[in-house]
Each structure stands twice: as C-alpha cells, then as structure tokens.
Amino acid sequence: MALPTPDLLARIGNTPLVPLRNIGRGLPVPVLVKCEHLNPGGSIKDRIAVAIVDDAEQTGVLAPGSTLVEATAGNTGVGLALVAAVRGYRLVCVMPEKMSVDKRVALAALGARVIVTPNAPPSDPANFRNVAARLAVEHGWFLTDQFRNPANVHAHRTTTGPEILAQTGGRVGAFVAGAGTGGTLTGVGYCLAEAGIQARLVLADPVGSGLADWVETGALGPDGSYAVEGIGGSEVPANLHRALITEAERVTDAESFAMVRRLVREEGLLVGGSSGTNVVAALRVAARGGLDGPVVTVLPDSWDRYRAKPWMAGWEPAA
C-alpha cells in the first residue's frame, strides 16, 4: 500500500538562506538572503495565502466551494490560486494596472478571474483594495484581506522568523525588508524580539513611497510614482507595526533594478524588483557595521513575472 504524501501546500516555506558571496564581499558582516522565490508559487506570499485560508477554515468563516477575492499586486494572488486549486475554491484577483502583464497572464492560467483597476489612490472607490472589498460584499465572497488579516503576520511570526533563527544559529544583526502588507517585517520582528534577539529592524522603501517618512516621523511622506512592484505605498497597512521598526532605507527604482541584474548575473539568483530594493538596503546596513551578526533579508519573488517590464526587457547580453 502506498504511503500518503503531503500535498503541494506542505512544500511552502523552509526556503534556503544563502550568503551574497560576490556582491557582499568585503563587508563588515555577511549579508544573507532568504530565497522566498523558491516557494512553489514563486514568492513569499505563498506563506500568507495558506495561512489565511487555514485560519478561515478553522474558524468556520470559509465554506467548501466558496469564492476567494483579494486585492493583490500579483504574488498573493498566485499563492491563493495554488490553495484554491488544491482545496476546491474559486478565486477573483483585483490588480492595479501598474502591475506586470506577466502576473495577469499567470493568474489567468491558474484559473483565477482577474479584474484590473486604475492606479487610484486609497481614498478613491476605484482603488484595487476598495474594489475587492465592494465585490466581496456584493457577491458574498470571502475577502482574504492580506493588508489587515492578522493571519498574515502570524505566518511570518511562526514560520519565516523561526526558520531564520534556526538557519543563523540565533545570531541576527539586522533584518531588512520592504513592506507591501507589512506582514513580513512585522512577523519576523515579533519573532526576533520574542527570542531575545536585539536586531535592528529596517524598512526598505522605494523612493516615491510615503512609508519611510512614516517610520521616521509618524507622518506619511508625499505620494510619488515608482516602478518597483509589491512594496511601498501611500497608506500605512494595518499589518505594519511601527513600534518594531528601528529605521528606514530609501532606494530608487534605478538602484533596485540594477541590483536585480547583479543578483542574477553575479549570484545566480533569479529574482524580481523588490529583491533588488531589499538587497540595496541590506548592503547599506551591513556596510555601516556595528552589528553583532549578519544582515538578513528576503528575496520576495521570481524574475519570471517581470519579463515584459521595460527594466528587464532592456537587458543586453553580458559583454
């Protein structure tokens, strides 16, 4: 008799933590990157997708065969599409038009219904989060609500954080991450604090986002445009807890995308734009020194969902 085997969702997490041996050479402390792009759905958002659905099932608010709806930059949508496929749900993803066509194509291929909205501010009814909330009410769909759902923070507090502690032997000088929903930075921050680790918690924020100003002053900075997807914003997500964060690093699009190219060609890490943002910030933190342990950051997603974007389409073969 064949032994039962775990389904695909059991393969989420336990991603490698690897040093930047070339890009990080010569720094006072190592820079270690957690390869979240190697999750089954290609991003860190697989973790929260399964955690949110698990929580909804366990609390009885999600009935078999229900429709899930989420406002997503794409990655949470892909994670939810995997969960929906395995567990028999339908999925609707609401995305702002800024997000890559590659993500729309991937979601449609996975069976999700994709609704594209204008790049509207949070106060506008056409904003992707407002549209998702309205559709949930109108149709009786389950709003997974990654920006507010505490299961998001819990996922990183109980999986990502403990994995980092185990992989570093409990020595972390700083943890660096961008914030889309805030779940990664907040969840890992709580985990490190609960373990008694006195690590700096650093927000990596795109220039054009208002979150870095909010970390430093308590007031959101001006709303600008930027091309990096999935992080930053003009509204503070409920899952981003300012009291945990020690500082912020601002990173331009040009710096982020140049770093992605280096990560691909110098480290063999096939990652997307927000990985570049995180690594630029992590390298700055490491270069300043004064840390008792390595700088750890995450590589949130894979390069395959950005092939059509100008910053990647314009890459030329190495000389």
C-alpha positions as a Python dict, from the first residue, in 0.01 Angstrom:
ca = {
    (1, 'M'): (0, 0, 0),
    (2, 'A'): (135, 339, -98),
    (3, 'L'): (215, 574, 187),
    (4, 'P'): (28, 908, 192),
    (5, 'T'): (239, 1202, 80),
    (6, 'P'): (198, 1572, 168),
    (7, 'D'): (25, 1790, -91),
    (8, 'L'): (188, 2085, -265),
    (9, 'L'): (100, 2328, 13),
    (10, 'A'): (321, 2137, 258),
    (11, 'R'): (618, 2241, 41),
    (12, 'I'): (570, 2608, 121),
    (13, 'G'): (844, 2753, 344),
    (14, 'N'): (1175, 2613, 467),
    (15, 'T'): (1347, 2811, 193),
    (16, 'P'): (1728, 2836, 176),
    (17, 'L'): (1921, 3119, 343),
    (18, 'V'): (2234, 3189, 139),
    (19, 'P'): (2519, 3442, 161),
    (20, 'L'): (2589, 3701, -107),
    (21, 'R'): (2945, 3580, -164),
    (22, 'N'): (3023, 3816, -452),
    (23, 'I'): (2803, 4122, -408),
    (24, 'G'): (2856, 4119, -31),
    (25, 'R'): (3231, 4057, -36),
    (26, 'G'): (3441, 4277, 194),
    (27, 'L'): (3159, 4400, 419),
    (28, 'P'): (3198, 4404, 799),
    (29, 'V'): (2925, 4139, 836),
    (30, 'P'): (2773, 3890, 591),
    (31, 'V'): (2452, 3964, 403),
    (32, 'L'): (2227, 3659, 394),
    (33, 'V'): (1927, 3633, 163),
    (34, 'K'): (1629, 3407, 218),
    (35, 'C'): (1523, 3258, -114),
    (36, 'E'): (1147, 3304, -98),
    (37, 'H'): (1133, 3296, -479),
    (38, 'L'): (1182, 2918, -446),
    (39, 'N'): (841, 2863, -286),
    (40, 'P'): (602, 2658, -507),
    (41, 'G'): (418, 2970, -630),
    (42, 'G'): (741, 3164, -677),
    (43, 'S'): (705, 3412, -390),
    (44, 'I'): (696, 3477, -18),
    (45, 'K'): (320, 3531, -46),
    (46, 'D'): (262, 3155, -62),
    (47, 'R'): (312, 3158, 315),
    (48, 'I'): (33, 3403, 387),
    (49, 'A'): (-203, 3255, 128),
    (50, 'V'): (-212, 2917, 300),
    (51, 'A'): (-213, 3076, 648),
    (52, 'I'): (-512, 3299, 570),
    (53, 'V'): (-715, 3014, 421),
    (54, 'D'): (-617, 2777, 705),
    (55, 'D'): (-736, 3034, 959),
    (56, 'A'): (-1064, 3095, 775),
    (57, 'E'): (-1134, 2724, 751),
    (58, 'Q'): (-1052, 2664, 1117),
    (59, 'T'): (-1277, 2950, 1235),
    (60, 'G'): (-1562, 2836, 1012),
    (61, 'V'): (-1596, 3152, 802),
    (62, 'L'): (-1498, 2980, 477),
    (63, 'A'): (-1739, 2721, 340),
    (64, 'P'): (-1637, 2448, 90),
    (65, 'G'): (-1653, 2569, -269),
    (66, 'S'): (-1653, 2939, -173),
    (67, 'T'): (-1504, 3217, -383),
    (68, 'L'): (-1198, 3398, -250),
    (69, 'V'): (-1132, 3758, -351),
    (70, 'E'): (-811, 3952, -290),
    (71, 'A'): (-660, 4288, -381),
    (72, 'T'): (-314, 4185, -497),
    (73, 'A'): (-3, 4304, -675),
    (74, 'G'): (2, 3951, -816),
    (75, 'N'): (205, 3733, -581),
    (76, 'T'): (-59, 3679, -314),
    (77, 'G'): (-297, 3602, -598),
    (78, 'V'): (-68, 3328, -728),
    (79, 'G'): (-35, 3182, -377),
    (80, 'L'): (-411, 3188, -331),
    (81, 'A'): (-457, 3028, -673),
    (82, 'L'): (-245, 2733, -559),
    (83, 'V'): (-451, 2699, -240),
    (84, 'A'): (-775, 2732, -437),
    (85, 'A'): (-667, 2462, -680),
    (86, 'V'): (-571, 2217, -406),
    (87, 'R'): (-876, 2281, -187),
    (88, 'G'): (-1150, 2345, -439),
    (89, 'Y'): (-1218, 2718, -412),
    (90, 'R'): (-1274, 2979, -683),
    (91, 'L'): (-1060, 3293, -689),
    (92, 'V'): (-1103, 3653, -803),
    (93, 'C'): (-796, 3880, -806),
    (94, 'V'): (-823, 4259, -826),
    (95, 'M'): (-500, 4422, -951),
    (96, 'P'): (-399, 4782, -1026),
    (97, 'E'): (-297, 4839, -1387),
    (98, 'K'): (60, 4924, -1278),
    (99, 'M'): (131, 4556, -1217),
    (100, 'S'): (301, 4348, -1485),
    (101, 'V'): (112, 4174, -1764),
    (102, 'D'): (313, 3862, -1678),
    (103, 'K'): (129, 3841, -1345),
    (104, 'R'): (-210, 3878, -1509),
    (105, 'V'): (-128, 3601, -1755),
    (106, 'A'): (-3, 3372, -1477),
    (107, 'L'): (-315, 3426, -1266),
    (108, 'A'): (-547, 3361, -1559),
    (109, 'A'): (-353, 3045, -1645),
    (110, 'L'): (-403, 2928, -1285),
    (111, 'G'): (-779, 2970, -1324),
    (112, 'A'): (-828, 3299, -1140),
    (113, 'R'): (-1060, 3570, -1264),
    (114, 'V'): (-852, 3888, -1297),
    (115, 'I'): (-1003, 4236, -1262),
    (116, 'V'): (-772, 4528, -1345),
    (117, 'T'): (-836, 4867, -1185),
    (118, 'P'): (-686, 5215, -1243),
    (119, 'N'): (-385, 5320, -1034),
    (120, 'A'): (-615, 5508, -800),
    (121, 'P'): (-527, 5643, -451),
    (122, 'P'): (-661, 5468, -138),
    (123, 'S'): (-944, 5720, -99),
    (124, 'D'): (-1080, 5651, -448),
    (125, 'P'): (-1361, 5391, -487),
    (126, 'A'): (-1170, 5263, -794),
    (127, 'N'): (-864, 5173, -583),
    (128, 'F'): (-799, 4799, -610),
    (129, 'R'): (-847, 4737, -237),
    (130, 'N'): (-1178, 4922, -233),
    (131, 'V'): (-1300, 4733, -540),
    (132, 'A'): (-1212, 4396, -383),
    (133, 'A'): (-1396, 4487, -61),
    (134, 'R'): (-1702, 4601, -255),
    (135, 'L'): (-1714, 4285, -465),
    (136, 'A'): (-1688, 4070, -151),
    (137, 'V'): (-1995, 4239, -5),
    (138, 'E'): (-2194, 4240, -328),
    (139, 'H'): (-2135, 3874, -412),
    (140, 'G'): (-2087, 3718, -69),
    (141, 'W'): (-1727, 3624, -150),
    (142, 'F'): (-1462, 3573, 120),
    (143, 'L'): (-1224, 3871, 131),
    (144, 'T'): (-885, 3729, 226),
    (145, 'D'): (-771, 4087, 308),
    (146, 'Q'): (-394, 4042, 323),
    (147, 'F'): (-338, 4404, 431),
    (148, 'R'): (-541, 4367, 753),
    (149, 'N'): (-572, 3994, 821),
    (150, 'P'): (-368, 3906, 1133),
    (151, 'A'): (-303, 3558, 988),
    (152, 'N'): (-55, 3735, 758),
    (153, 'V'): (164, 3850, 1049),
    (154, 'H'): (115, 3516, 1225),
    (155, 'A'): (251, 3329, 923),
    (156, 'H'): (583, 3513, 937),
    (157, 'R'): (596, 3513, 1316),
    (158, 'T'): (564, 3133, 1323),
    (159, 'T'): (741, 3024, 1001),
    (160, 'T'): (971, 3280, 838),
    (161, 'G'): (1112, 3412, 1166),
    (162, 'P'): (1181, 3073, 1328),
    (163, 'E'): (1342, 2948, 1007),
    (164, 'I'): (1579, 3248, 1008),
    (165, 'L'): (1669, 3186, 1372),
    (166, 'A'): (1743, 2820, 1302),
    (167, 'Q'): (1945, 2898, 989),
    (168, 'T'): (2159, 3165, 1159),
    (169, 'G'): (2206, 2984, 1489),
    (170, 'G'): (2016, 3266, 1658),
    (171, 'R'): (2258, 3541, 1551),
    (172, 'V'): (2095, 3822, 1352),
    (173, 'G'): (2238, 4174, 1348),
    (174, 'A'): (1963, 4327, 1136),
    (175, 'F'): (1658, 4218, 939),
    (176, 'V'): (1571, 4421, 629),
    (177, 'A'): (1252, 4403, 421),
    (178, 'G'): (1018, 4614, 216),
    (179, 'A'): (654, 4644, 317),
    (180, 'G'): (360, 4578, 91),
    (181, 'T'): (122, 4449, 355),
    (182, 'G'): (383, 4477, 633),
    (183, 'G'): (340, 4114, 736),
    (184, 'T'): (699, 4003, 672),
    (185, 'L'): (870, 4286, 862),
    (186, 'T'): (619, 4276, 1149),
    (187, 'G'): (601, 3899, 1185),
    (188, 'V'): (977, 3843, 1172),
    (189, 'G'): (1027, 4142, 1404),
    (190, 'Y'): (799, 3992, 1668),
    (191, 'C'): (972, 3655, 1637),
    (192, 'L'): (1319, 3803, 1685),
    (193, 'A'): (1206, 4013, 1982),
    (194, 'E'): (1039, 3715, 2147),
    (195, 'A'): (1362, 3519, 2108),
    (196, 'G'): (1556, 3797, 2281),
    (197, 'I'): (1745, 3893, 1964),
    (198, 'Q'): (1845, 4262, 1970),
    (199, 'A'): (1842, 4301, 1592),
    (200, 'R'): (1778, 4622, 1402),
    (201, 'L'): (1457, 4606, 1200),
    (202, 'V'): (1493, 4807, 880),
    (203, 'L'): (1226, 4906, 630),
    (204, 'A'): (1348, 4907, 268),
    (205, 'D'): (1124, 5157, 92),
    (206, 'P'): (1108, 5271, -272),
    (207, 'V'): (1165, 5639, -336),
    (208, 'G'): (812, 5763, -407),
    (209, 'S'): (655, 5567, -123),
    (210, 'G'): (548, 5753, 191),
    (211, 'L'): (629, 5476, 439),
    (212, 'A'): (993, 5570, 512),
    (213, 'D'): (882, 5914, 632),
    (214, 'W'): (615, 5748, 846),
    (215, 'V'): (877, 5527, 1013),
    (216, 'E'): (1096, 5830, 1088),
    (217, 'T'): (834, 6090, 1185),
    (218, 'G'): (499, 5920, 1228),
    (219, 'A'): (355, 6106, 928),
    (220, 'L'): (333, 5968, 574),
    (221, 'G'): (557, 6127, 318),
    (222, 'P'): (439, 6265, -16),
    (223, 'D'): (285, 6020, -261),
    (224, 'G'): (510, 5973, -563),
    (225, 'S'): (541, 5730, -850),
    (226, 'Y'): (779, 5435, -867),
    (227, 'A'): (807, 5121, -1077),
    (228, 'V'): (906, 4856, -820),
    (229, 'E'): (602, 4639, -756),
    (230, 'G'): (451, 4499, -438),
    (231, 'I'): (614, 4721, -175),
    (232, 'G'): (574, 5078, -52),
    (233, 'G'): (257, 5282, -60),
    (234, 'S'): (67, 5598, 23),
    (235, 'E'): (-129, 5436, 305),
    (236, 'V'): (2, 5251, 612),
    (237, 'P'): (-115, 4889, 608),
    (238, 'A'): (-267, 4767, 933),
    (239, 'N'): (-17, 4479, 943),
    (240, 'L'): (285, 4712, 955),
    (241, 'H'): (366, 4788, 1320),
    (242, 'R'): (585, 5097, 1352),
    (243, 'A'): (696, 5034, 1712),
    (244, 'L'): (909, 4740, 1596),
    (245, 'I'): (1097, 4926, 1322),
    (246, 'T'): (1425, 5098, 1405),
    (247, 'E'): (1498, 5276, 1077),
    (248, 'A'): (1422, 5305, 704),
    (249, 'E'): (1633, 5299, 389),
    (250, 'R'): (1510, 5470, 72),
    (251, 'V'): (1601, 5300, -257),
    (252, 'T'): (1543, 5433, -608),
    (253, 'D'): (1400, 5229, -894),
    (254, 'A'): (1731, 5256, -1077),
    (255, 'E'): (1922, 5117, -778),
    (256, 'S'): (1670, 4835, -733),
    (257, 'F'): (1670, 4721, -1095),
    (258, 'A'): (2048, 4747, -1129),
    (259, 'M'): (2081, 4527, -823),
    (260, 'V'): (1842, 4267, -966),
    (261, 'R'): (2067, 4238, -1267),
    (262, 'R'): (2367, 4189, -1039),
    (263, 'L'): (2185, 3928, -831),
    (264, 'V'): (2103, 3731, -1146),
    (265, 'R'): (2448, 3756, -1304),
    (266, 'E'): (2679, 3756, -1003),
    (267, 'E'): (2490, 3531, -761),
    (268, 'G'): (2264, 3321, -987),
    (269, 'L'): (1953, 3439, -801),
    (270, 'L'): (1658, 3469, -1042),
    (271, 'V'): (1457, 3733, -859),
    (272, 'G'): (1229, 4034, -912),
    (273, 'G'): (1247, 4407, -848),
    (274, 'S'): (1166, 4418, -476),
    (275, 'S'): (1456, 4178, -413),
    (276, 'G'): (1682, 4447, -554),
    (277, 'T'): (1531, 4704, -317),
    (278, 'N'): (1583, 4478, -18),
    (279, 'V'): (1941, 4392, -108),
    (280, 'V'): (2046, 4753, -174),
    (281, 'A'): (1915, 4846, 171),
    (282, 'A'): (2074, 4541, 335),
    (283, 'L'): (2415, 4619, 185),
    (284, 'R'): (2400, 4975, 322),
    (285, 'V'): (2312, 4849, 669),
    (286, 'A'): (2593, 4593, 660),
    (287, 'A'): (2846, 4850, 534),
    (288, 'R'): (2784, 5077, 832),
    (289, 'G'): (2892, 4798, 1067),
    (290, 'G'): (2832, 4794, 1441),
    (291, 'L'): (2625, 4477, 1422),
    (292, 'D'): (2653, 4160, 1626),
    (293, 'G'): (2560, 3920, 1350),
    (294, 'P'): (2473, 3912, 981),
    (295, 'V'): (2222, 4124, 796),
    (296, 'V'): (1932, 3909, 677),
    (297, 'T'): (1684, 3999, 406),
    (298, 'V'): (1433, 3822, 183),
    (299, 'L'): (1412, 3774, -192),
    (300, 'P'): (1034, 3804, -224),
    (301, 'D'): (968, 3673, -573),
    (302, 'S'): (1098, 3533, -900),
    (303, 'W'): (1202, 3713, -1216),
    (304, 'D'): (954, 3523, -1435),
    (305, 'R'): (672, 3768, -1360),
    (306, 'Y'): (859, 4073, -1490),
    (307, 'R'): (984, 3965, -1832),
    (308, 'A'): (757, 4211, -2013),
    (309, 'K'): (856, 4512, -1798),
    (310, 'P'): (1088, 4765, -1964),
    (311, 'W'): (1352, 4739, -1691),
    (312, 'M'): (1402, 4369, -1764),
    (313, 'A'): (1317, 4364, -2135),
    (314, 'G'): (1602, 4609, -2191),
    (315, 'W'): (1873, 4382, -2053),
    (316, 'E'): (2151, 4315, -2301),
    (317, 'P'): (2380, 4012, -2309),
    (318, 'A'): (2691, 4050, -2096),
    (319, 'A'): (2998, 4157, -2293),
}
